[in-house]
Amino acid sequence: MAVLAIFILAGFVCQRIKLLPETTATVLSRLETYLIMPAYILNTFIANCTPEVIEQKLPLLLWGSVVAVLCVAIAYPLGRAFYKEQPLKNIYRYSVAIANAGFMGNAVMLGVFGDEMLFDYMIFMMPLYVVIYTWGMVMLMPSGGEHKNPLRNLINPVCISLALGVIIGISSIPLPGFVTTVLSNTGSCMAPLAMLLTGFTVGQYSVKKLLSDKKVYIVSVLRLLVIPAFFAGVLTLLKMDAAYMPLAVCSVAMPMGLNTVVIPAAYGEDTSPGASMALISSVLSIVTIPLVFAVLL
């Protein structure tokens, strides 16, 4: 967490001292979304995805689906408890339901457990990605936005690279060594770039203003401590295999991500609530993630 925090701080400082242009956040976001994360996913699935492995990993998809359904289920009562008017109600719903389980979750899983567990985590996350790119996008778009057919949101670099990685891995299509080297080297930038992006995005706002919303502290504690404990308890009662618990905990114990900034910004909405959530929860997570992993695992 200290390593990730240093990258976040570096991005924050770069923005504050104007070392990089204002468009840097957009560039980093597109690089991460369209190049680096897809490269890492492709490399991981091509290397690990065989018919035997897929058969063995089916329980991961099942338990990932359980977690995804529970995330949406708790979002409605908890989101409404913070705000009853739009768009803040839906922003809080999304933030309660969806943690930064992609960018930061991948980085934590890789750093703590290694490549093999990260592969399991990506399979476990597939149902949650479906929720993020359908229900999640609808929550963050303003009323009347492009959510008449939310399934279109599944046509994105992350989902496409997952599908391609599975196909190439299962079919054992041989790739030239230089191709796998390119994928591996590109994917190794994933965690640092995601944290730089977080710091740079938050650095665009007044820190004093972002730290002044008391409800954000409450939802951050809920997101980082209460919800992971709730999920661990429920999944234990449902007899989840203990080997899968690190995957479930990681998917729900991360801070709030940047979608609450990026998506509203695309529609000209106020992005300060999402930035406040990202800043406060990311700072607190430096302590809470090790604490949650130590207690719940």
Secondary structure, 3 states (H helix, E strand, C coil): CHHHHHHHHHHHHHHHCCCCCCCHHHHHHHHHHHHHHHHHHHHHHHHHCCHHHHHHHHHHHHHHHHHHHHHHHHHHHHHHHHCCCCCHHHHHHHHHHCCCCCHHHHHHHHHHHCHHHHHHHHHHHHHHHHHHHHHHHHHHCCCCCCCCCHHHHHCCHHHHHHHHHHHHHHHCCCCCHHHHHHHHHHHCCHHHHHHHHHHHHHCCCCHHHHCCCHHHHHHHHHHHHHHHHHHHHHHHHCCCCHHHHHHHHHHHCCCCCCHHHHHHHHCCCCCHHHHHHHHHHHHHHHHHHHHHHHHHC
